[in-house]
Amino acid sequence: MKAHTSETQSTITPEKALQFLQEGNERFVSNLKVNRNLLEQVNDTREGQWPFAVVLSCIDSRTSAELIFDQGLGDIFSVRIAGNFVNQDILGSMEFGANVAGAKVIVVLGHSKCGALKGGLDAAVINTTEMNNLSHLVNHFTPIIDEIIQDGEDRSSKNADLLERLNVCNVKKSIEVIREESSTLRNLEDEGKIKIVGANYCVETGVVTWL
């Protein structure tokens, strides 16, 4: 399969871009990957890149977007941070990907059993005194936890139900932040030029569920 060009990218709608990712995950789960000559794609993209998607995912080693969605070189802008949350730099990266480079869909991809979210749930009891930056990161999830936890519920990573609810709510919160804090992306979505969607990857099955 050839890498995308300016011409092929221009024919992709947001709906088609989402379909590419959905079909790619189906191939991944079925172990029916598209045959790609990656060295040929290196040559095809030496003068430029024309990705059709921006995917914000966790740094978790099991959640590589190119593998999960069976895509090749030049197909995806892959943005990764522990806990797949949004900050100003990530918004800038997304704005470049969609408004400058022409991507048609932005995906916030959470995943089951997320270590960053577990850290958020256990932040009150784990010792991060020697890792101030890690402490800052896991505390990012505190407001969401406070919002969704029920009275008397166990606030720890051992609470699998709470962890999964946090995972889904974190994805939805990231999408809210994208729309609220980036007028560029919000306007592109309102004009029908891009889609902003959430998804959840299961580390046990490889299946992506669309939210």
C-alpha positions as CSV (number, residue, x, y, z in Angstrom):
1,M,0.0,0.0,0.0
2,K,1.3,3.4,-1.0
3,A,1.6,6.3,1.5
4,H,-0.9,9.1,1.2
5,T,-0.2,12.0,-1.1
6,S,-1.7,15.5,-1.2
7,E,-4.1,14.4,-3.8
8,T,-5.4,11.3,-1.9
9,Q,-5.6,13.2,1.4
10,S,-7.8,15.9,-0.3
11,T,-10.4,13.3,-1.2
12,I,-10.7,12.0,2.4
13,T,-13.7,13.2,4.4
14,P,-13.8,13.1,8.2
15,E,-16.2,10.1,7.9
16,K,-13.9,8.3,5.6
17,A,-10.9,9.0,7.9
18,L,-12.8,7.5,10.8
19,Q,-13.7,4.5,8.7
20,F,-10.0,3.9,7.8
21,L,-9.2,3.7,11.5
22,Q,-12.2,1.4,12.3
23,E,-11.3,-0.9,9.5
24,G,-7.7,-0.9,10.5
25,N,-8.5,-2.0,14.1
26,E,-10.7,-4.8,12.7
27,R,-7.7,-6.0,10.7
28,F,-5.4,-5.7,13.7
29,V,-7.7,-7.8,15.9
30,S,-8.1,-10.4,13.1
31,N,-4.3,-10.4,12.4
32,L,-4.9,-9.5,8.8
33,K,-2.5,-6.5,8.4
34,V,-2.3,-4.7,5.1
35,N,0.9,-5.6,3.2
36,R,3.1,-2.5,3.2
37,N,6.6,-1.9,2.0
38,L,7.7,0.5,4.7
39,L,11.0,1.4,3.0
40,E,9.0,2.3,-0.1
41,Q,6.8,4.5,2.1
42,V,9.9,6.2,3.5
43,N,10.8,7.1,-0.1
44,D,7.2,8.1,-0.8
45,T,7.2,10.6,2.1
46,R,10.6,12.0,1.8
47,E,9.3,15.3,0.3
48,G,6.3,15.7,2.7
49,Q,3.6,14.1,4.7
50,W,-0.2,14.0,4.3
51,P,-1.7,12.2,7.3
52,F,-5.4,11.8,7.6
53,A,-5.7,11.5,11.4
54,V,-4.4,12.9,14.7
55,V,-4.4,10.4,17.6
56,L,-3.8,11.4,21.1
57,S,-3.0,8.3,23.2
58,C,-1.1,7.3,26.3
59,I,2.6,6.5,26.4
60,D,1.7,2.9,27.4
61,S,3.9,0.6,25.4
62,R,0.8,-1.4,24.3
63,T,-1.0,1.5,22.7
64,S,0.9,2.4,19.5
65,A,-1.7,4.0,17.3
66,E,0.0,2.9,14.0
67,L,-0.2,-0.7,15.1
68,I,-3.7,-0.7,16.7
69,F,-5.2,0.9,13.6
70,D,-2.9,-0.9,11.1
71,Q,-1.6,2.2,9.4
72,G,1.7,3.0,7.8
73,L,4.3,5.8,7.6
74,G,2.7,9.2,6.9
75,D,-0.8,8.2,7.9
76,I,-1.1,9.4,11.6
77,F,0.1,12.3,13.7
78,S,0.7,10.4,16.9
79,V,0.5,12.5,20.1
80,R,1.4,10.6,23.3
81,I,1.4,11.6,26.9
82,A,0.8,9.4,30.0
83,G,-3.0,9.5,30.6
84,N,-3.8,10.9,27.2
85,F,-4.9,14.3,28.6
86,V,-4.7,17.7,26.8
87,N,-2.5,20.7,27.5
88,Q,-1.6,23.8,25.5
89,D,1.3,22.2,23.7
90,I,-0.8,19.2,22.7
91,L,-3.5,21.6,21.4
92,G,-0.9,23.3,19.3
93,S,0.2,20.0,17.9
94,M,-3.4,19.1,17.0
95,E,-4.0,22.5,15.4
96,F,-0.9,21.9,13.2
97,G,-2.1,18.4,12.3
98,A,-5.6,19.5,11.4
99,N,-5.4,23.1,10.3
100,V,-2.0,23.1,8.6
101,A,-1.3,19.6,7.6
102,G,-4.9,18.6,6.7
103,A,-5.8,15.7,9.0
104,K,-9.5,15.0,9.0
105,V,-10.2,13.3,12.3
106,I,-8.9,13.8,15.9
107,V,-9.1,10.8,18.1
108,V,-8.6,10.8,21.9
109,L,-7.7,7.2,22.7
110,G,-7.9,6.0,26.2
111,H,-7.1,2.4,27.3
112,S,-8.0,-0.1,30.0
113,K,-5.7,-0.6,33.0
114,C,-4.0,2.8,32.5
115,G,-1.0,3.2,34.8
116,A,-1.3,7.0,34.8
117,L,-4.9,6.8,35.9
118,K,-4.0,4.2,38.6
119,G,-1.4,6.7,39.8
120,G,-4.1,9.3,40.0
121,L,-6.3,7.0,42.2
122,D,-3.4,6.1,44.4
123,A,-1.8,9.6,44.6
124,A,-2.7,10.0,48.3
125,V,-0.9,6.9,49.4
126,I,2.1,6.5,46.9
127,N,5.4,8.2,47.6
128,T,6.4,10.5,44.7
129,T,8.5,12.9,46.8
130,E,11.5,12.1,44.6
131,M,9.5,12.4,41.4
132,N,7.9,15.8,41.6
133,N,7.0,15.8,37.9
134,L,5.3,12.5,38.1
135,S,3.3,13.7,41.1
136,H,2.3,16.7,39.1
137,L,1.1,14.5,36.3
138,V,-1.0,12.1,38.3
139,N,-2.6,14.9,40.2
140,H,-4.0,16.1,36.9
141,F,-6.8,13.5,37.2
142,T,-7.9,14.5,40.8
143,P,-10.8,16.8,39.7
144,I,-12.2,14.0,37.5
145,I,-11.9,11.5,40.3
146,D,-13.6,13.8,42.7
147,E,-16.5,14.3,40.2
148,I,-17.2,10.6,39.6
149,I,-16.4,8.8,42.8
150,Q,-19.4,7.7,44.8
151,D,-19.8,8.1,48.6
152,G,-18.0,5.3,50.4
153,E,-16.4,4.0,47.3
154,D,-12.8,2.6,47.5
155,R,-10.5,5.3,46.0
156,S,-7.7,3.1,44.7
157,S,-6.4,1.4,41.6
158,K,-7.8,-1.9,43.0
159,N,-11.3,-0.6,42.3
160,A,-11.6,-1.8,38.7
161,D,-15.0,-0.3,38.1
162,L,-13.8,3.2,39.2
163,L,-10.7,2.9,37.1
164,E,-12.7,2.1,34.0
165,R,-15.2,4.9,34.7
166,L,-12.2,7.3,35.2
167,N,-10.8,6.1,31.8
168,V,-13.9,6.9,29.9
169,C,-14.5,10.2,31.7
170,N,-10.9,11.2,31.1
171,V,-11.4,10.7,27.4
172,K,-14.6,12.8,27.4
173,K,-12.9,15.5,29.5
174,S,-10.0,15.7,27.0
175,I,-12.5,16.2,24.2
176,E,-14.3,18.9,26.1
177,V,-10.9,20.7,26.6
178,I,-10.1,20.5,22.9
179,R,-13.4,22.1,22.0
180,E,-13.3,24.7,24.8
181,E,-9.7,25.8,24.5
182,S,-9.0,25.6,20.8
183,S,-11.3,27.8,18.7
184,T,-9.3,26.6,15.7
185,L,-10.3,23.0,16.2
186,R,-13.8,23.9,17.3
187,N,-14.5,25.9,14.2
188,L,-13.1,23.2,11.9
189,E,-15.5,20.7,13.6
190,D,-18.4,23.1,13.3
191,E,-17.6,23.6,9.6
192,G,-17.6,19.8,9.1
193,K,-13.9,19.8,8.1
194,I,-12.9,17.5,10.9
195,K,-14.4,15.1,13.5
196,I,-13.3,15.0,17.1
197,V,-14.0,11.6,18.6
198,G,-13.2,9.5,21.6
199,A,-12.2,5.8,21.8
200,N,-11.1,3.2,24.3
201,Y,-8.6,0.5,23.6
202,C,-8.7,-2.8,25.5
203,V,-5.3,-4.1,26.3
204,E,-6.6,-7.6,26.8
205,T,-8.3,-8.0,23.4
206,G,-6.9,-5.3,21.1
207,V,-10.4,-4.0,20.3
208,V,-11.1,-0.3,20.1
209,T,-14.5,0.8,21.3
210,W,-15.8,4.1,20.0
211,L,-17.3,6.4,22.5
